């Protein structure tokens, strides 16, 4: 325990926990970490809850991500799910399963990243509970909780023909960053030295490793009158198709409105932009840009420039993950 | 996908999810599974939240546990954390990470066990959200949420000198069941055929594989006036010591009150009994039995029959887990 860089197997669970708690933001809960459960305020008598997991291999690689990157990303992707309901995130619960040879400094880095992600993306949200356990596979499962400030939750089911389709946030940057990482990795077969990247490429890699979903825009969209909303985690095409099917409508997107690289935006996820629909008379909420309109249900849930979208539809963990080739 | 027993790698995430959702109880939430997040009722404006993880290896073995056992246990241990705050569980969120060679029937068994555990231990609670991902290590992280029906949360910190110490539920049965499993496993080196066990041993193994924490007793204790409470997950001695330190008191237990095998009860966890303190004038809540009293803080947080407890103090995942010997 006096080693310069101890591993979690050298410490008791309580000692590891103490190191983590010392790095998190002060609790904002009615009762924070340290008991059997946290007690959180739920003004309005409702709470919004979601869980998402990052697993070493399918979801991240330690060759690319620092511990702080991982903590940040685990916070960001879960905060985005709460924002996508039109809610304001208030708390994270973090289940961290890790090999006993994991350096304690790595765990501390995850805690730093969780804190930084909450502080920068969703001020007011903090880690309010969690669980530590041993596993051969480093796994971070985060539950995010949030509150609805007087608005109804915005589901995927409320889009109506005639609405405008709009997004807030980046589309495709994280996918471009991932492509850079894969490309470099295949060339060298070893970790990518981010310092060797051009500034532009480094920004794209940063978008992959530390995505910045527009968390506050979720509640803004809800109070503006969004009829449907979700976060784009698996690519605009796949997720727009999901929203269209859930609402029983057609989403009709225009590539010239999507941006300069619509193909990447349509196929690539992980920026966690917010995709929402608004009544045409109301128009998009501040920060959102219109990328299309909602039509009546037809043979295809998604039309791009008037044609059925037939490109690669995004990431599915069971179809797409291959432990050998990555 | 037409295979008689497909594995999750044969199906899309959506197809696996559909199979799971079909086996869960109908949603009781304001908005259940299928969107970015669930929306749950939080009457009284507060919610109680906890997370706990079961990992293949340290926390369970597929040689011993069926899929339904695992689902049950994942529900039970998390429901117990909510009960231990004096709250009534309302919802579970389940993050399931599994190898892509996992049979779909196994995933369905986990869903069945989650449902059965909720239905039998905490009627009114149901799985209201979750996440599926691929991992080399089968991992089930469950977040449990609950509500306080007008009472204050019961923490570990409220025990006062003069209170009685009481428990509700089993102490040591799960540990005895685990000893039977280890013993048989060491003799044969292969899975334990539960049918070959005596009825008494099978009951103990059942207590290990499908614990039955007294979930409803948590809210009963809260309304009865419990001053402190926690669930016994790591052995009575270790957990009583934690409660004593949190409350800055001494817990003074009597072995003749603990039961016929106090050594096992003190050292063995995993029954998830509720340990609580009550003012002497009020006495224990219905269903609780007195096992000692609370004294002023002294040199030792835990006295057993008047002496400092120096036995093995319970399970710590970092200190005790050894992937080779188990």
Interface residues (C-beta under 8 A of the other chain):
Chain A: X8 X9 X11 X12 X13 X14 X16 X30 X31 X34 X35 X36 X37 X38 X39 X40 X41 X42 X43 X44 X45 X46 X47 X48 X49 X50 X51 X52 X53 X55 X57 X58 X59 X80 X81 X82 X84 X85 X87 X91 X93 X94 X95 X97 X100 X128 X129 X130 X131 X132 X133 X134 X135 X136 X137 X139 X141 X143 X144 X145 X146 X148 X153 X155 X156 X157 X229 X230 X231 X246 X316 X317 X318 X319 X321 X323
Chain B: X8 X9 X11 X12 X13 X14 X16 X30 X31 X34 X35 X36 X37 X38 X39 X40 X41 X42 X43 X44 X45 X46 X47 X48 X49 X50 X51 X52 X53 X55 X57 X58 X59 X80 X81 X82 X84 X85 X87 X91 X93 X94 X95 X97 X100 X128 X129 X130 X131 X132 X133 X134 X135 X136 X137 X139 X141 X143 X144 X145 X146 X148 X153 X155 X156 X157 X229 X230 X231 X246 X316 X317 X318 X319 X321 X323
